Amino acid sequence: MSYNTCIYITLGTIIIVFIAILLLLLSMDSIEPLHYGITYNKLSKYVSSEVYENGRYLIGPLTSFIVYPGYLVNIEFSNSHRADVNNLLSYNIITN
C-alpha cells in the first residue's frame, strides 16, 4: 500500500469513529429521580407507551423523554378561589 492510501484509510477510520461517538452521545438521555418518562420521536411524532423510571437510557438520536413527576399531584378545579373543600372537584394523579 502506498503512503497516501494509508493516510486516507486512517482519516476515514477516524471520521467514522468520531461520527459513531457523536451519534452515541446524541442518543443518550436521562430521567431525574422521582420522575417517570415516556419516549417521544421527533421525526415520526410517535409517543411510546413504555414507561421509564429514573436513570440513563440509550433511546436514539431523534428521540427525547416526556417527563412526569413520580409523586402525588393534587389538581383541584373550582370556579371560586374561596370554594369550600367539599365543593371542589379533585383529581389525584399517582404514578407507580
Secondary structure as GFF3:
##gff-version 3
##sequence-region A 1 96
A	DSSP	alpha_helix	3	26	.	.	.	ID=ss1
A	DSSP	beta_strand	28	31	.	.	.	ID=ss2
A	DSSP	beta_strand	35	41	.	.	.	ID=ss3
A	DSSP	beta_strand	46	47	.	.	.	ID=ss4
A	DSSP	beta_strand	55	58	.	.	.	ID=ss5
A	DSSP	beta_strand	63	69	.	.	.	ID=ss6
A	DSSP	beta_strand	73	77	.	.	.	ID=ss7
A	DSSP	three_ten_helix	85	87	.	.	.	ID=ss8
A	DSSP	beta_strand	89	93	.	.	.	ID=ss9
###
